[in-house]
Amino acid sequence: MATAGKQNALDYINQMFPTEASLSGVEPLMQKIHSEIRKVDAEILTAVRQQSNSGTKAREDLAAATHAVQELIFKIQAIKTKAEQSETMVQEICRDIKKLDFAKKHITTTITALHRLTMLVSAVEQLQVMASKRQYKEAAAQLEAVNQLCSHFEAYRDIPKITELKDKFKSIKTILKSHVFSDFSSLGSGKETEDTTLLHQLSDACLVVDALEPSVREELVKIFCSRELTSYQQIFEGAELAKLDKAERRYAWIKRRLRTNEEIWKIFPPQWHVSYLLCIQFCKLTRAQLVEILNNLNEKPDVGTLLLALQRTLEFEEELAEKFGDGSRGRESGSDIGENNMGNSKQTILDIRKKYEKKLAAHNGIENEDQDGNKDLSVPGAGLNFRGIISSCFEPYLMVYVELEEKTLMEHLEKLVQEETWDIEEGSQTNILSSSMQVFLIIRRSLKRCSALTKNQTLYNLFKVFQRILKAYATKLYARLPKSGTGIVAAATGMDGQIKTSDRDERVICYIVNTAEYCHTTSGELAENVSKIVEPQFADSTDMSEVQDEFSAVITKALITLVHGIETKFDVEMAAMTRVPWGTLESVGDQSEYVNGINTIFTASIPVLGRLLSPIYFQFFLDKLASNLGPRFYLNIFKCKQISETGAQQMLLDTQAVKTILLDIPSLRKQKSAAAGYSKFVTREMSKAEALLKVILSAVDSVADTYCALLPEGTLSEFQRILDLKGLKRTEQQSILDDYNKRGAGTYQPATVTKPTTPSTVSAPVVTNQSNNPGIIPLKEEIVARAAALGRGAATTGIRRFLALTESTTRDRKDGSFRKLFTG
């Protein structure tokens, strides 16, 4: 650091005196430097002196501040001492004043207490005199005053004098209570008509009761009601009037009692609700007596008597609810629900408006007349208290009513079915049997009658009756469907299991389908409406799903019957097809006569069926018809005798014509286009017949190749039958069969190609291939056995459909007709 400083000094000197000539300026420079040093020293000395003076002054200022703080502390202590002295002086001055204030307060309290005690003693004595003289009006006011005065002496209740006064007051109240109860015992005995002042006195006595404890009023009203109902109990417990058919006289008695004593009972304050409480007690007593009467019956009660008693009871309850409640007509609104919410109600908005305007006008007229009279009778919740208070006791005994309704409904049903013409009037837009609408009409009337009486267990039981009635009607519709031929004669004529229908039968079947659909929809609406009316605990159980399933089964059975009926008409044409000499035809001409016969059958039936059936059911009918006719045509080819090449060409032409007829069926109903699935299905099923004929047309040496290519799912027995149709002898067939077996086709088990018996019912079973080898198709006999085991409701299109569809290719079985059989 020193070396660097020294070096810097040398550099500075060399810079100032770079040459010898410049050394001449050394002296002046030194003088200048000394002058600056002296100047700096002087400035340092001045600063030191100033700093010394500042420190001294700071010490002086600090000492002055410390002295000032000490003086301030001394002054504060002096002020505090003077304040304490002043406070002591003030307390000494005010001590006597406080004593005087407390004395004044105690004297004032004592004077007030003594004054109130004097008033209490005087009031108790006056009250005692008033009680002895039965001066109820004055006593009521005095009771209020004594009660208020007693409240001031709660803090002095241990003082003997106060205890004595309270005991005396309590005894006076007991005396007043006994006097009031004694005077009220004469009410209703006839003294009130002789002594005109008695009612006024009793009216004043009510004021005394209000001034006493609330329990006194409750006790008085209870005794009064019990005394009023004593005569009622004696009258209607006798053998003559203790009967169910005398129920109306009970209600007439209480209404007459209310009307006769209306003026007399005005002595009771409105807030006591004496008439209301009397009616409540009357209802409880009446209910107990009616239950006893019903329990003592030796046999089932007469339905007419029971319903009349129930109806009169409901009317009486409604009158009480209107008199003491808010005037709501809950039961009437429930009946309106049962009446107006039923399906197919034709009542217009104008009719409904007129109906309720009329009811409102009538109700307002009565209300204006009784508004003043009933203004003070309204009791909160009275409507709920009265509705069902008596009538609910009839509920366990109304099963006889339900049984009568069921018997009546069943008789009506039998009569309607017997009178049913099974035809529709000209111009009808519904195509529904009139008996179905009549059935729901009588059900609606029955529902209306029952909902006006009860909405509890009985209504739910009646709903169960409705279910049985509708199931019975579904059975009647089912029984009306044409039946298949059975017995020895049918078997001998080849009609066993077949259904033969006329044009009228076909129309009746369509009417049954439409009627079942209408019943299916309306029964659901019926269940929904009953669930709105019936008590909430039964609402979830009001379900018509079983009934709807019955009508769905009728629809399915009817449509399948229709399909089988149409199919039976093809028997003649199918037989005619087998009688054609296909082996000796010389040339190919127009379509054969049996094809024209098939076309005639469709032309005659389809337009009528299309007009009567809804589009969805008509399409279902077409799908099932095509699913039967296509495989049947295919199997019918095997029933023919030898088919020559010309015969095969003619049959191929006929097959294409039948295919065209099937595709054109929807146009007979004036549909613009057929469903895509239907067209695809018809094309696929008829293409199998075309493929079979092409195999027959193929050369002998390539017949096996053609058969395997066009009908890869074919069986050995079918291939052998094709060789028979070609007219080959057994010896000629052997080499071809050997060649066919070498191709691996022999894994298909042989089966006899015959027309099986068609089952009559429909359902959607799931058929699974039980073979471990997915390429092996189950035996036809096995499929027939499965379908037969399914029984009623097991197959939608018959065993014929099963046999035909087992011949479909593996590709077709994934998304083809075999799946449609169970999903369609």
Residue pairs with C-beta under 8 A, 6 or more apart in sequence:
16 22
16 25
16 29
17 23
17 25
17 26
113 152
113 153
113 156
116 149
116 152
116 153
117 153
117 161
119 149
120 146
120 149
120 150
120 153
120 165
121 165
123 142
123 145
123 146
123 149
124 146
124 165
124 168
124 169
124 172
126 142
127 139
127 142
127 143
127 146
127 169
127 172
128 168
128 172
129 135
130 138
130 139
130 142
131 139
131 172
131 175
131 176
131 179
132 175
134 179
134 183
134 201
136 180
136 201
136 204
136 205
136 207
136 208
137 204
137 207
139 176
139 208
139 211
140 204
140 207
140 208
140 210
140 211
143 173
143 176
143 208
143 211
143 212
144 211
146 169
147 211
150 166
150 169
153 162
153 165
153 166
156 162
157 163
157 166
173 212
176 208
176 212
177 212
177 216
179 205
180 205
180 208
180 209
180 220
181 220
181 223
183 198
183 201
183 202
183 205
184 202
184 205
184 220
184 223
184 224
185 227
186 192
186 198
187 198
187 202
187 224
187 264
188 227
188 228
188 261
188 264
191 198
192 198
192 199
192 202
192 264
199 264
199 267
202 267
203 267
206 267
206 268
206 269
206 272
209 216
209 217
209 220
210 217
210 269
217 272
221 272
221 274
221 277
222 277
222 281
224 274
224 278
225 274
225 277
225 278
225 281
226 281
228 257
228 278
229 278
229 281
229 282
229 285
232 250
232 253
232 254
232 257
232 282
232 285
233 285
235 241
235 253
236 242
236 246
236 249
236 250
236 253
236 289
237 289
241 249
242 289
242 293
243 293
244 290
244 293
244 294
244 297
244 301
244 305
244 306
244 309
245 305
245 308
245 309
247 290
247 308
247 309
247 312
247 313
248 308
248 309
248 312
250 286
251 312
251 313
251 316
254 279
254 282
255 316
255 319
258 275
258 278
258 279
265 274
265 275
268 274
270 376
270 377
273 324
273 377
273 379
275 324
275 377
276 324
276 377
276 379
276 382
279 320
279 324
279 386
280 385
280 386
280 389
283 317
283 320
283 386
283 389
283 390
284 389
286 390
287 389
287 390
287 392
287 393
290 309
290 390
290 393
290 394
291 393
294 301
294 393
294 394
294 397
300 400
301 397
301 400
303 400
303 401
303 404
306 394
306 397
306 398
306 400
306 401
307 401
307 453
309 394
310 391
310 394
310 398
310 453
310 454
311 452
311 453
313 390
313 391
313 394
314 331
314 391
314 452
314 453
316 390
317 386
317 387
317 388
317 389
317 390
317 391
318 329
318 331
318 387
320 382
320 386
321 328
321 382
321 383
321 386
321 387
322 329
323 374
323 377
324 377
324 378
324 379
324 382
324 383
324 386
325 378
325 379
325 381
325 382
325 383
325 384
325 386
326 378
326 382
326 383
327 363
327 367
328 383
330 383
330 387
331 387
331 452
334 451
334 452
334 455
334 533
335 448
335 451
335 452
337 451
337 529
337 532
337 533
338 444
338 447
338 448
338 451
338 529
338 530
338 533
339 444
339 448
340 347
340 352
341 529
341 532
342 440
342 444
342 447
342 525
342 526
342 529
343 440
343 521
343 522
343 525
343 526
344 437
344 440
344 522
379 385
391 454
392 456
394 454
395 454
395 456
395 457
395 458
398 453
398 454
398 458
398 461
399 458
399 461
401 450
401 453
401 458
402 458
402 461
402 462
402 465
405 446
405 449
405 450
405 462
405 465
406 465
406 468
406 469
408 446
409 442
409 443
409 446
409 465
409 466
409 469
410 469
410 472
412 438
412 439
412 442
413 439
413 469
413 472
413 473
413 476
416 435
416 438
416 439
417 435
417 473
417 476
419 435
420 433
420 434
420 435
421 434
422 433
422 480
422 508
422 511
423 507
423 508
423 511
424 430
424 431
424 432
424 433
424 511
430 514
430 518
431 510
431 511
431 514
431 612
432 511
432 514
432 515
432 518
433 511
433 512
433 515
435 473
435 515
436 473
436 515
436 518
436 519
437 518
439 469
439 470
439 473
439 519
440 519
440 522
440 526
443 466
443 469
443 470
443 526
446 462
446 466
447 459
447 462
447 466
447 526
447 529
447 530
447 533
450 458
450 459
450 462
451 459
451 533
455 533
455 534
455 535
456 534
456 535
456 538
457 538
459 530
459 533
459 534
459 535
459 538
460 534
460 535
460 538
460 541
460 542
463 527
463 530
463 534
463 542
466 526
466 530
467 544
467 546
467 547
470 519
470 523
470 544
470 547
470 550
470 551
471 546
471 547
471 550
473 519
474 516
474 519
474 547
474 550
474 551
474 553
474 554
475 550
477 512
477 515
477 516
477 551
477 554
477 558
478 553
478 554
478 557
480 508
480 512
481 509
481 512
481 557
481 558
481 561
482 499
482 500
482 501
482 505
482 509
482 561
482 565
483 499
484 496
484 497
484 498
484 499
484 564
484 760
485 493
485 495
485 496
485 497
485 498
485 499
485 500
486 496
486 497
487 496
490 496
490 497
490 498
494 571
496 757
497 757
497 758
497 759
497 760
498 564
498 568
498 571
498 758
499 561
499 564
499 565
499 568
499 760
500 565
500 568
501 509
501 561
501 562
501 565
501 566
501 568
503 604
503 605
503 608
505 565
506 562
506 565
506 566
506 605
506 608
506 609
507 608
507 612
509 558
509 559
509 561
509 562
509 565
510 562
510 608
510 609
510 612
510 613
511 612
512 554
512 558
513 555
513 558
513 559
513 562
513 613
513 617
514 612
514 613
514 614
516 551
516 552
516 554
516 555
516 558
517 551
517 555
517 614
517 617
519 551
520 548
520 551
520 552
520 555
523 544
523 547
523 548
523 551
524 544
524 548
526 544
527 542
527 543
527 544
530 542
531 539
531 540
531 542
532 539
534 542
553 793
555 617
556 761
556 762
556 763
556 793
556 796
557 760
557 761
557 762
559 617
559 620
559 621
559 624
559 762
560 624
560 760
560 761
560 762
560 796
561 760
562 609
562 621
563 621
563 624
563 625
563 628
563 797
564 628
564 758
564 760
564 798
566 601
566 605
566 625
567 625
567 628
567 629
567 632
567 758
569 601
569 605
570 598
570 601
570 629
570 632
572 597
573 594
573 595
573 597
573 598
573 601
574 594
574 632
574 633
574 636
576 593
576 594
576 597
577 592
577 594
577 636
577 640
577 654
578 636
578 639
578 640
578 641
580 592
580 594
580 640
580 647
581 641
581 647
582 640
582 641
582 642
582 643
582 644
582 647
582 648
582 650
582 651
583 641
583 642
583 643
583 644
583 647
583 727
584 644
584 647
585 644
585 646
585 647
585 650
586 646
587 646
588 646
588 649
588 650
588 653
589 650
591 653
591 654
591 657
592 650
592 654
594 654
595 654
595 657
595 658
595 661
598 658
598 661
599 661
602 661
602 665
602 668
603 668
606 665
606 668
606 669
607 668
607 669
609 618
609 621
609 669
610 618
610 668
610 669
610 670
610 671
611 669
613 621
615 671
618 669
619 675
619 678
620 824
622 665
622 666
622 674
622 678
623 677
623 678
623 681
623 820
623 824
624 796
624 797
624 824
626 662
626 678
626 681
626 682
626 685
627 681
627 685
627 796
627 797
627 801
627 817
627 820
627 821
627 824
628 758
628 797
628 798
628 800
628 801
629 662
630 662
630 681
630 682
630 685
630 686
630 688
630 689
630 804
631 685
631 800
631 801
631 803
631 804
631 805
632 755
632 800
632 804
633 655
633 658
633 686
633 689
634 685
634 688
634 689
634 692
634 804
634 807
635 753
635 755
635 800
635 803
635 804
636 755
637 651
637 689
637 692
637 693
637 725
638 718
638 721
638 725
638 753
639 755
640 651
640 725
641 725
642 724
642 725
642 726
642 727
643 651
643 696
643 725
643 726
644 727
645 697
648 693
648 696
648 697
649 697
651 693
652 690
652 693
652 694
652 697
655 686
655 689
655 690
655 693
656 686
656 690
658 686
659 682
659 683
659 686
659 690
662 682
662 686
663 674
663 679
663 682
663 683
665 674
666 673
666 674
666 675
666 678
667 674
677 820
681 817
681 820
684 812
684 816
684 817
685 804
685 817
688 711
688 804
688 807
688 808
691 710
691 711
692 710
692 711
692 722
694 706
694 710
695 703
695 706
695 707
695 710
695 711
695 722
696 722
696 725
696 726
698 705
698 706
698 707
700 726
700 728
700 732
700 736
703 722
703 723
703 726
703 736
704 719
704 736
704 739
704 740
704 743
707 714
707 719
707 722
707 740
708 714
708 740
708 743
708 745
711 718
711 807
712 809
713 748
713 777
713 806
713 807
713 808
713 809
713 810
714 745
714 748
714 807
715 748
715 749
715 750
715 751
715 807
716 737
716 740
716 741
716 745
716 746
716 748
716 749
716 750
717 750
717 751
717 752
717 753
718 753
718 807
719 737
719 740
719 745
720 733
720 737
720 750
721 753
723 732
723 733
723 736
723 737
724 733
728 736
740 746
747 773
747 775
747 776
748 776
748 777
749 779
751 779
751 780
751 781
755 800
756 784
756 799
756 800
756 803
757 799
758 798
758 799
758 800
759 787
759 788
759 790
759 794
759 795
759 798
759 799
760 792
761 791
761 792
761 793
761 794
761 795
762 793
762 794
762 795
762 796
762 797
763 790
763 793
763 794
763 795
763 796
764 796
764 822
764 823
765 790
765 794
765 795
765 822
766 822
767 783
767 786
767 802
767 818
767 822
769 776
769 777
769 778
770 778
771 777
771 778
774 810
775 810
777 806
777 807
778 806
780 802
780 803
780 806
783 799
783 802
783 803
783 806
784 799
784 802
784 803
787 794
787 795
787 799
787 802
788 799
795 801
795 802
796 821
796 822
796 824
797 821
801 821
802 821
805 817
805 818
805 821
808 816
808 817
808 818
809 816
812 818
813 819
